[in-house]
Amino acid sequence: MSTRVLRTTDGWWAVLGDHAVRIDTEARTTAELLADRVAVREAAASGEKGTPVAGLDALSPVTTPCRVVAQMVNYRSHARDSGFRGDVPPTFFRKASGSVSGPAETVVRPSQVKFLDYEVELGLVMGAPLPVGTVVTERNLPSYVAGLVLCNDVSAREVQLTKGQFYESKSYPTFTPTGPYLALLEPEDFAHLIDLRLRLSVNGELRQDRTLADMIVRPAEALTLLARFQTLDPGDLLLTGTPGGTALKAPPKAVEKISALLPPAVKWKAFFRNQARNPHYLHDGDMVTATIATPDRRIDLGEQRTPVADAAAVRRPAEAGRRVEDAA
């Protein structure tokens, strides 16, 4: 069975039901914790009553700096929503690790971003070095992947589409909510990955709901493809794509053909004028809730609840405080 680990400002905890036991470790980073699995197992097997999980403020269980890599269009339902026909070539992009935030931290929408989107994703946390040229199979996958985390690949769509800039559009601070739990897997757990169900709701409305059976390129193959050019180290994070149901969807085929005849500036202006009528993009005051788990809870990555706020609203209290201090 997997072991759920939670991180707070005070250290690391093994989660046992609704209580958590502190892990006796000097680890400061995720990589250091993964090198101290003995301490994790001892805490999980201690039998202590522990501390109520509800009283702990969870941080991202993936510490930074680290490499954050993501797969593009890796679920069949998302490929359909995105207008792809036929095979989708495996594609990767990088995110700044400065975008990683906690599972309850506010997602901040930059002032220049109007079309803010959500993407629930399964994150693979590396437990061993992945050198260039590595071939990963279903059999040896447990040798490289230590555990799983719940992530949200928040995206600024107008930046992504008009600039072709995945890195910028997905790397603003708070654009990768991660956690609450790092589920450390045993070798026998990997056979159950296919049963993991990804779900995301906005203000209680279910938007995304698929299992890994909808995935196009599975983790072992994805790591093999990535290792053609990218080294990964323990503690690094691979986001494995999102199911259909995001706010952004491709226009109908006829509209797409007409748009292709227009100058780029005119095309994008028309496209985003249409998107402005789409109520599914994230706005100030929204609450995004996401979960990933198997039906039997053998693997359960917890629930992530992240409010959304405009940058101006987030800055206002701090600026008001500074004005008070200046006046004093």
KABELDA-V442573 format. One record per backbone hydrogen bond with DSSP energy under -1.0 kcal/mol. CO is the residue of the C=O (numbers start at 1). NH is the residue of the N-H. Records with the same first field share a line. If there is no record, write none. Layout:
# KABELDA-V442573
CO=NH + NH
This chain:
# KABELDA-V442573
3=184
4=15
5=182
6=13
7=59
8=11
11=8
12=23
13=6
14=21
16=19
18=53
19=16
20=51
21=14
23=25
29=33
30=34
31=35
33=36
36=40
37=41
38=42
39=43
40=44
41=45
43=46
51=20
52=55
53=56
67=237
68=95
69=239
70=93
74=216
75=79
76=80
77=81
78=82
79=84
80=83
81=250
91=72
93=70
96=99
97=100
99=176
101=178
103=305
107=309
109=311
110=113
115=157
116=282
117=155
119=153
121=151
122=240
123=149
124=238
125=146 + 147
126=235
130=232
131=134
137=141
140=143
141=144 + 145
144=127 + 128
146=185
147=125
148=183
149=123
150=179
151=121
152=154
155=117
156=160
157=161
158=162
159=163 + 165
165=169
166=170
168=171
169=156
172=175
175=154
176=101
177=152
182=5
183=148
184=3
186=189
189=192
190=193
192=195
193=196
196=212
197=293
198=210
199=291
200=207 + 208
201=289
202=205
205=202
208=200
210=198
211=214
212=215
214=76
218=222
219=223
220=224
221=225
222=226
223=227
225=228
226=229 + 230
227=133
232=130
233=236
236=126
237=69
238=124
239=71
252=256
253=257
254=258
255=259
256=260
258=261
259=262
263=267
264=268
265=269
266=270
267=271
268=272
269=273
270=274
271=275
272=276
274=277
275=278
283=286
286=308
287=203
288=306
289=201
290=304
291=199
292=301
293=197
294=297
299=294
301=181
304=290
306=288
307=107
308=285
309=109
310=314
311=315
312=316
315=319
316=320
317=321
318=322
319=323
320=324
321=325
322=326
323=327
324=328
